[in-house]
Amino acid sequence: MFGSSVHDLLVSKGYRLTEDAWQTDGRRTYLHDDNADRSFFREISRILRGVGWLPDNTVLRTFRNSGTGELIEIEPGGADTSGHFLHHLKSD
């Protein structure tokens, strides 16, 4: 999955784009209303692996696309918030 295809996949799974700095900073940030608990993370992991994203073995809640070098990082919300953020980052 590349560029807007990742966006389309995330939107179809309930994510909302909150910041699009793809052209200037190589980053898009999405928000999801569900907490990134264990069951949610298992499901999003399954979905991402199905389209070529692999969990990073050294960075928690991070996926890499070996074809593009892009990253996806999942950031759980804080104690007083619900939901979580997902950051889609261009390769270095």
N, C-alpha and C positions, 0 to 999 in steps of 0.2 A: 504494500500500500504506500502510495506516495502523496505528498502535498495535500491537495484538497480531498483525496480519497480518505486519508486519516481523519480529516475534519468531518466528512460525511459519516464515517463509521462512528465517531464519538458522539455526534449530534443524534444519530439514530439510537444510541444507548442512553440518552438522557442528559448528555453534557451540554452546557451553554458556553459559548465563547465569551470570555470576559475581557480579554486583552489580545489584540492581534498586532504583534510587533515582528511578524515573520520577515518582512522586507528589511526592517531597520536593525533588529537585534536577533533574528533567527529564532523567535520564540512565540508560541501561542499559549495562552492560559485559559483553561476551561474550569467551570464549576459544576458540580453535581450535588443534588440535594441529599443523597444517601450518604451515610457514614461509610468510610472505607474500612469496614470491619472485615473479619476473616472471610466470611462467606462472599461478601461483595468482591473482595480482592481475588478470591479464587475464580469467580465468574469473569471478571475483567481480564484476568491472566489467561484464562481459557480462550477468550475471544481474541486477545492480542496474539497469542501463540498461533492461533488458527490463520492469521494473516501475516506471519513472518517475524513477529516481535518475540525476542527471547529474554527471559529474566536475566538481569545482570547478577553475576555471582558475587560481586563485591559491594554493590550499592543497594541497600534495602529499598523496596518499592520502585525499582527502576527497570525499564525494559530497553533493549537495544535492537535496532534493525540492522542486521549485518549487510544488507544490500545497499542501504542509504547512509548508514552511520548515524542516523538520527536517534534521539533518546525520548523516552516518555518517562516522566517522574510523577508519582502519585503522592500528594501531600495531604495527609489527614487534617481535618479541621481541628481547632483547639478545643479545650475543655468546655468553653462556653458557646460553641458553635455546632451546628449540624452541617453535614455535607463534607466535601473535600474538593481539593484542587487537583487538576492534572495539567502538567506542563509538557508541551511537545516542543522539542528543541532540535534545531538543525545540527548537523555534524560539525565538529570543530574545524 
